[in-house]
Amino acid sequence: MHKFRPWVVGLGLLAVVILWVANAFNAFIAAEEEVDTAWEQVENQYQRRADLAIGLVAGVKPYVPKEQGVLDAVTDARAKAVETMVDPAIDSPEQLEAYGSAQAQLGTALDQLIALADDCSELKADEHFQTLRGQLVGIENRIEDACLNFNQLTYKYNRMTRRFPNNIWAKVFGFELKPFYEEKN
């Protein structure tokens, strides 16, 4: 007959707890990586828009030389949007707000440029400009989708971080809530 050994039960319970903690930690890592990857997609789409802005300005410039103020506004807003960066590891709402403001300024300037182009019949006939304009519409849609995906994954991560017992492990491992993103108009 075997003797009851409490240390075996204790060792078994310890193994279960270690596996539970490791699983929780790995779930946080996976969720955080999803959020970071989604943010990279947001930045990627905004960079595409910034790159396209150069082509739009160059395409409009010969047709509306008297509207240099609008062209300068797009160029300046693009420069600010490109230089405003977000470090995903910092998770700073202020950084995201500054980034959103810079992107909104570029969006507004591009809207003014498109409105200016709509008033120019020569630009309406320019195939190259119309192609760029179509690309801008596509990029704006991808930006919207990327921002929505980022915010959905951030919501999922934050919900996981706040729920019991994950909230305990989040504090132990240093996982904090992440801010949501929106363009600031």
C-alpha positions, 0 to 999 in steps of 0.5 A, a space after each residue: 500500500 502506498 503512503 499518502 505524500 502531501 508534497 506530491 499534491 503540493 507539487 502538482 498544485 504548484 505546477 498547475 499555478 505555474 502553468 496558469 500564470 504562464 498562460 496568462 502572461 502569454 495571453 497578455 503578450 499576444 494581445 499586446 503584440 496584436 495591438 502593436 501590429 495594428 498600430 503599425 498598420 495605422 502608421 503605414 496607411 498614414 505614411 502612404 497618404 503623406 507620400 501621396 500628398 507630394 504627388 497631389 501637390 505636384 499634380 495641382 501646382 501647374 494648374 493653380 499657380 495663384 493658389 500657393 497658400 493651399 499648396 503650402 498648407 498641404 506641404 506644411 501639414 504633411 511635414 508635421 504629420 511625418 515628423 509626429 511619431 508615436 512609440 507604441 511602447 510608451 502608450 501615451 494618450 498625449 502622443 496619440 492625441 498629437 499624432 491625431 491632430 497632425 494627421 487631421 491637419 493633413 487631412 483638412 489640407 488635402 480636402 482643401 486641395 481636392 476642393 481647389 482641384 474640383 474647381 479647375 476643369 483642366 485638372 478634372 481632365 488630367 488622368 494622372 491627377 484623377 488616378 492620384 485622387 482615386 488612390 487618396 480615396 482608397 488610402 482614406 478608406 484603409 486608414 479608417 479600417 486600420 484605425 477601427 481595427 486598432 481600436 477594436 484590438 485595444 478594446 479587447 486588450 484593455 478588457 482583458 487587462 481589467 477583468 478578474 483575475 487577469 487584472 491581478 496578473 496585469 499589475 504583477 507583470 506591468 501590463 497597463 491599459 492602452 489609449 484609443 486612437 482618433 484623428 483630432 479635428 
